[in-house]
Amino acid sequence: MIYVFDYATLKLIWWLFIGVLLVGFAILDGFDLGVGVLLRFIGRSDDERRVMLNAIGPTWEGNQVWFITAGGATFAAWPLVYAAAFSGFYAALLLTLFALFFRPVGLEYRSKLADPRWRNAWDWGLFVGGLVPALIFGVAFGNLLQGVPFHFDADQRVFYTGSFFGLLNPFALLAGVVSVAMLAMHGALYVQLRTEGDLQARARRAAFVCGAVFLVAFAIGGVWIASGIDGFRIVKMPPAESAFTPLAKTVERVPGGWLGNYGQYPWMILAPVLAFAGGLLALGASWTRRAGTAFVLSCVGVAGVVFTAGLALFPFIMPSSSDPRSSLTIYDAVSSHRSLQIMFWVVLLFLPIVIAYTAWVYRVMRGTVTEKTVRESGHY
Amino acid sequence: MPPVEVVDLSRLQFAVTALYHFLFVPLTLGLSWILVIMESVYVMTGKEIYRDMTKFWGKLFGINFVMGVTTGLTLEFQFGTNWAYYSHYVGDIFGTPLAIEGLMAFFLESTFVGLFFFGWDRVGKVTHLLVTFLVALGSNLSAVWILIANAWMQNPVGAEFNPDTMRMELTSFTDLLFNPVAGVKFVHTVAAGYVTASMFVLGISSYYLLRLRELPFAVRSFAVAAGFGLASTLSVIVLGDESGYTTGEVQKVKLAAIEAEWDTQPPPASFTAFGFPDQASETTRYAIRIPWLMGLIATRSVDTPVKGIKELKRDHEARIRGGMKAYAALQKLRAGDKTPETLAEFDRNKADLGYGLLLRKYTDKVVDASPEQIGQAVADTIPLVAPLFWSFRLMVGLGLWLLFVFAASFYVLARRRLYRSRWVMHVALWSIPLPWVAAELGWIVAEYGRQPWSISEVLPTHLSVSSVSVGQLYFSLSGFIFFYTALLIVEMYLMFKYAREGPYGAGTGGHHTQAATGAAGAAP
């Protein structure tokens, strides 16, 4: 086995890879989730709803794979995170899963029967399928930032000691609002880009409202992080180059500690700046009818938000509030040097190919979706 | 040691959701290639009817496909939610094929499936065929990686325990890829998917033929399905035999349990075609044996013995004792004693560590387990024989029946006697569910036969679960039962409705009428 990168470097690269996959998911599947949330509110007639669904129809399935691959990559690169987060957030994860059930079947089955009750029921399903995952992903990040009550025993078995309702604390709910409002704005901008007429105008207004909520909530979250939430800091750990378990390090809690990285590496401030600037400028462009520009800026904003949270936590992934040394970091939650190296090549080879053919499919399916095109060639 | 109820409910939930997922996977695997065949004929001949066929069967494909996507998500989630210790213990190896599956296969399949449905008027004929091909390729590549992961659970090659991180770690990626179990498992499983899809198309086409509807459409669909199905059934059976051979080499316990072979027979071993296995007395009553057959299947020779259950249990007892030594050495290593003697002691016995872990079900202190506890662990190493024995025989019987159905269909078609052989159509229609039954039984044999391990000889199932409560499991299990039942009703309703309506009632855009195409021209 030839190791091109040392273990410590690969640990860092994998943080970036998982980050990229999460950003890919948030940008691409994010607008599908947002369209699900808005479906019943800006799509007033059955035809309008079909226009919205056919706008995301040809590409949403591929978008969802960003989520699935981010999950698979977490399993492969950060098995302890996969184990601790999924089993710890058990009820929340299952609710997300049940909500996600509604999307593939909802989109495919909704327009297969003409009965309005049938279609109406599936529209609610698609709403749940958009809202619940968007909310829970935000709530999950909100909890990561506060630390989660879990610990490991000597066998490396993970025990979660919190409750489901403990996850629904005020800060986490605020993070949930950030996530839902951001993705709803993102979805509305996509609808604005791909449709025309009344529906397009309603999408523009929805983007403005959701975008305003998102930016305000995100700003409140920033203040809260700085003043009311303890961050975590590694006091001592074995060399990053070696393989070790979480319990081998010592960790302390630091008031306002999540801003530490931004103080130490000022360039990181770029992430929250992009989040705000992307969001604000997107709304400006949207209001002045430049839907394409607005959507691209919104993508930048979404990426900025994900990286703002990730960089604040860095090098932590999942800090433990009840037993800080059990906290999972990019150094001790990772797979072996060999696995990281092999998977590095796999990502480097396949991700560009995926991006290339995804771009091609978007290109083929570009253009405005109207009630006429849906009647002629829509599938949903 | 996690509570027994948590282990049992986690197993039940995984079994239910995995078997349910596999109601949809085989049809996706096979129907995607049937679409490729039909669309290729359309592109080559320019005959519109083949385009209609691709669109109609594509519509049924779509109804099924989304259920596969929906239920596949569950399986990925579940490793983390319910099998957290498993995820930690083997994620370094097992996670790799799953991640590659996403990047290499599922992206491909999912990105192009949208274009398959929406792209008919957006891309040229040949490009659309390429899109259909990429969907089929993606779904089948997906199966490659999932089965590499599954094969590693059956035969964990290319990995080693690391005492520093308390888990298994990858030592050879190529061993993982070229696991002998993975190769045969892949071909056996995807070919079973092709059989399922062929039976689906053959049966529904027969339904139209019996009612004298959509004749040109139905005959052509019937022909594609009969040819593809016959070839696929033969592959399933040949590869099933091949997997008997690899099972004989690397999964001796599973083979002995499937065959209810209690005693090691003098080679070549006979095959028990029928009988009633009794685990308590370790005998099979009323056994009907075929001389030589098992020795030939399992060893490809006449002089290699096939080990029986009683002998395997003696081997396992020795390995459990080795596992106790490994466990003792591991505890010393973990306590900081890294002397060369301790390391050497661990290395000598680490292959048996998993057997030592079997004792954790009965005692937290593995090192001083009593003889009774060792006896209990030894008994655990043999899965329940009767369910495996029967599932396997039923699966093989169904496989042979399907071979007969496809051979008969192919024969009457080739001899141009289809229209006079209505019995073939009846048989084909009523045989539609059988490939699903056979596939589910196959998974029961493969996974139930792996017990008591989640990773063969490495990690016992009872240690693999998450630290969740019984209440959480009842919540999730009832959620799955509720949603899966509702979804199955909806899916079946749509499938029946669209299949009954047929190609020209379902709005597939076709403009052929029977009169225009001329039933006579297509009649075989």
Chai-1 contact restraints between the chains, C-beta under 6 A:
chainA,res_idxA,chainB,res_idxB,connection_type,confidence,min_distance_angstrom,max_distance_angstrom,comment,restraint_id
A,P58,B,G114,contact,1.0,0.0,6.0,A-B,restraint_1
A,P58,B,F118,contact,1.0,0.0,6.0,A-B,restraint_2
A,T59,B,G114,contact,1.0,0.0,6.0,A-B,restraint_3
A,E61,B,S110,contact,1.0,0.0,6.0,A-B,restraint_4
A,E61,B,V113,contact,1.0,0.0,6.0,A-B,restraint_5
A,E61,B,G114,contact,1.0,0.0,6.0,A-B,restraint_6
A,G62,B,S110,contact,1.0,0.0,6.0,A-B,restraint_7
A,G62,B,T111,contact,1.0,0.0,6.0,A-B,restraint_8
A,V65,B,F106,contact,1.0,0.0,6.0,A-B,restraint_9
A,V65,B,F107,contact,1.0,0.0,6.0,A-B,restraint_10
A,V65,B,S110,contact,1.0,0.0,6.0,A-B,restraint_11
A,I68,B,G102,contact,1.0,0.0,6.0,A-B,restraint_12
A,T69,B,G102,contact,1.0,0.0,6.0,A-B,restraint_13
A,T69,B,L103,contact,1.0,0.0,6.0,A-B,restraint_14
A,G71,B,E76,contact,1.0,0.0,6.0,A-B,restraint_15
A,G72,B,L98,contact,1.0,0.0,6.0,A-B,restraint_16
A,G72,B,A99,contact,1.0,0.0,6.0,A-B,restraint_17
A,G72,B,G102,contact,1.0,0.0,6.0,A-B,restraint_18
A,A73,B,A99,contact,1.0,0.0,6.0,A-B,restraint_19
A,F75,B,G91,contact,1.0,0.0,6.0,A-B,restraint_20
A,F75,B,G95,contact,1.0,0.0,6.0,A-B,restraint_21
A,F75,B,L98,contact,1.0,0.0,6.0,A-B,restraint_22
A,A76,B,G95,contact,1.0,0.0,6.0,A-B,restraint_23
A,A76,B,T96,contact,1.0,0.0,6.0,A-B,restraint_24
A,A76,B,A99,contact,1.0,0.0,6.0,A-B,restraint_25
A,P79,B,S87,contact,1.0,0.0,6.0,A-B,restraint_26
A,P79,B,H88,contact,1.0,0.0,6.0,A-B,restraint_27
A,P79,B,G91,contact,1.0,0.0,6.0,A-B,restraint_28
A,P79,B,G95,contact,1.0,0.0,6.0,A-B,restraint_29
A,L80,B,H88,contact,1.0,0.0,6.0,A-B,restraint_30
A,Y82,B,G80,contact,1.0,0.0,6.0,A-B,restraint_31
A,Y82,B,S87,contact,1.0,0.0,6.0,A-B,restraint_32
A,A83,B,A84,contact,1.0,0.0,6.0,A-B,restraint_33
A,A83,B,S87,contact,1.0,0.0,6.0,A-B,restraint_34
A,A83,B,H88,contact,1.0,0.0,6.0,A-B,restraint_35
A,F86,B,G80,contact,1.0,0.0,6.0,A-B,restraint_36
A,F86,B,T81,contact,1.0,0.0,6.0,A-B,restraint_37
A,S87,B,T81,contact,1.0,0.0,6.0,A-B,restraint_38
A,S87,B,A84,contact,1.0,0.0,6.0,A-B,restraint_39
A,S87,B,S466,contact,1.0,0.0,6.0,A-B,restraint_40
A,Y90,B,T81,contact,1.0,0.0,6.0,A-B,restraint_41
A,Y90,B,V468,contact,1.0,0.0,6.0,A-B,restraint_42
A,Y90,B,Q472,contact,1.0,0.0,6.0,A-B,restraint_43
A,L93,B,T81,contact,1.0,0.0,6.0,A-B,restraint_44
A,L94,B,S476,contact,1.0,0.0,6.0,A-B,restraint_45
A,L97,B,F77,contact,1.0,0.0,6.0,A-B,restraint_46
A,F98,B,G479,contact,1.0,0.0,6.0,A-B,restraint_47
A,F98,B,F483,contact,1.0,0.0,6.0,A-B,restraint_48
A,F101,B,T70,contact,1.0,0.0,6.0,A-B,restraint_49
A,F101,B,F483,contact,1.0,0.0,6.0,A-B,restraint_50
A,P104,B,V66,contact,1.0,0.0,6.0,A-B,restraint_51
A,P104,B,V69,contact,1.0,0.0,6.0,A-B,restraint_52
A,P104,B,T70,contact,1.0,0.0,6.0,A-B,restraint_53
A,V105,B,V66,contact,1.0,0.0,6.0,A-B,restraint_54
A,V105,B,T70,contact,1.0,0.0,6.0,A-B,restraint_55
A,E108,B,G62,contact,1.0,0.0,6.0,A-B,restraint_56
A,E108,B,V66,contact,1.0,0.0,6.0,A-B,restraint_57
A,K112,B,L494,contact,1.0,0.0,6.0,A-B,restraint_58
A,Q156,B,H88,contact,1.0,0.0,6.0,A-B,restraint_59
A,Q156,B,M166,contact,1.0,0.0,6.0,A-B,restraint_60
A,R157,B,Y85,contact,1.0,0.0,6.0,A-B,restraint_61
A,V158,B,A84,contact,1.0,0.0,6.0,A-B,restraint_62
A,F159,B,S467,contact,1.0,0.0,6.0,A-B,restraint_63
A,A243,B,D164,contact,1.0,0.0,6.0,A-B,restraint_64
A,A243,B,T165,contact,1.0,0.0,6.0,A-B,restraint_65
A,T245,B,T165,contact,1.0,0.0,6.0,A-B,restraint_66
A,S335,B,D92,contact,1.0,0.0,6.0,A-B,restraint_67
A,S336,B,D92,contact,1.0,0.0,6.0,A-B,restraint_68
A,S336,B,E169,contact,1.0,0.0,6.0,A-B,restraint_69
A,R338,B,L170,contact,1.0,0.0,6.0,A-B,restraint_70
A,S339,B,D92,contact,1.0,0.0,6.0,A-B,restraint_71
A,S339,B,T96,contact,1.0,0.0,6.0,A-B,restraint_72
A,S339,B,L170,contact,1.0,0.0,6.0,A-B,restraint_73
A,I342,B,F173,contact,1.0,0.0,6.0,A-B,restraint_74
A,V346,B,I100,contact,1.0,0.0,6.0,A-B,restraint_75
A,F350,B,L103,contact,1.0,0.0,6.0,A-B,restraint_76
A,F350,B,M104,contact,1.0,0.0,6.0,A-B,restraint_77
A,V354,B,F107,contact,1.0,0.0,6.0,A-B,restraint_78
A,Y357,B,T111,contact,1.0,0.0,6.0,A-B,restraint_79
A,T358,B,T111,contact,1.0,0.0,6.0,A-B,restraint_80
A,V361,B,T111,contact,1.0,0.0,6.0,A-B,restraint_81
A,V361,B,L115,contact,1.0,0.0,6.0,A-B,restraint_82
A,V364,B,R122,contact,1.0,0.0,6.0,A-B,restraint_83
A,S377,B,D121,contact,1.0,0.0,6.0,A-B,restraint_84
A,H379,B,F117,contact,1.0,0.0,6.0,A-B,restraint_85
A,H379,B,F118,contact,1.0,0.0,6.0,A-B,restraint_86
